Amino acid sequence: HILPEITPHPTSKMVFRDAISKNLPEFLKDPSGLYGLGAYLNSLGRVIELGDSYTVLPAHRLYNKSHFNWHGVERAGDILKHHEKRLDQMLKKLQGKTSTLEETTKGIFERSKLLGSNLYAAMSEIVAHLELLEDTEDILIDESGQISMQGDGTNYKNYISTLLDPK
């Protein structure tokens, strides 16, 4: 979850069909706290809140490039700032206009990163960030899939700063 050099691919929120949902334990029926970029960022905020008195071990790459990678508060903050930059980038592309998922994705990633099936991975990452921007009411996605900025587009900054400084 907190890895050196890379960040995990953000998941999008899960929507379970009724046939599946009725068989899930109660705590899994509302997946909003379990899936999606917001859930991941909240978990990074919890690491920051725990402080340096705990050591968080990476899921893999504990020993990498000839040294141990003990990461915690600093790396969690770096990852939060990385996602804040991506959100900044997306909202700058949306200022004063509307866009689709594909247009937004192509506006964020360079063409060489979108070849083959990489386009779908990139779109998935953009969806996760759009969901967060929608949750913070910084964007509006209409029924036709058009994405537009809502308000001044800074609510997500308040959300991220609260996670970076939980005091």
PyMOL commands that set and color helices and strands:
alter all, ss='L'
color gray80, all
select helices_A, chain A and resi 18-21+26-29+31-33+37-50+73-94+101-108+111-114+118-135+155-164
alter helices_A, ss='H'
color red, helices_A
select strands_A, chain A and resi 63-64+67-68+98-99+139-141+147-149
alter strands_A, ss='S'
color yellow, strands_A
deselect
rebuild
show_as cartoon
